[in-house]
Amino acid sequence: MFQCVLDWFKKDSSDQTTDSNSPQRAAAALLLEVAFSDEEFSEQERKALPDLLSKHTSLTIQECLEVISIAEQDVDTATSLHQFTRYLNEQFALEEKINLVTTLWLVALSDDKIDKYEDHMIRKIADLLHLRHSEFMQCKLQAVQQHG
């Protein structure tokens, strides 16, 4: 009896891995979390998000705007970062995680300053993605070089 209940939960959770849990959507939600973390969602950050998401994924700018719009709703109803990072841990290889964290740093840099809350948020996300501190710092340095 107990095994039937467990099987039902496993089947139910595996059915939810379609569009609503796409890697692009989870990545967009994390980009938004960083942008919102300093309590200022600046115009520069708003303009940078679709371009950065487009570079990180294979989506067009229009598709990125749609994904960001959906991700905003996800962020509003999210109880923790874990729901996004858990999915990305299952789907992403190490290199993809590093690219994502570099993109998160580029979001933080889009208004030409890294706020302490943005720094903390990116550090927390990197930890949840199981990145080492050296990889976290490598991402930050790479983003600073790319930003100019």
Secondary structure as GFF3:
##gff-version 3
##sequence-region A 1 148
A	DSSP	alpha_helix	2	14	.	.	.	ID=ss1
A	DSSP	three_ten_helix	19	21	.	.	.	ID=ss2
A	DSSP	alpha_helix	23	36	.	.	.	ID=ss3
A	DSSP	alpha_helix	43	56	.	.	.	ID=ss4
A	DSSP	alpha_helix	61	77	.	.	.	ID=ss5
A	DSSP	alpha_helix	82	91	.	.	.	ID=ss6
A	DSSP	alpha_helix	94	109	.	.	.	ID=ss7
A	DSSP	alpha_helix	116	128	.	.	.	ID=ss8
A	DSSP	alpha_helix	133	147	.	.	.	ID=ss9
###
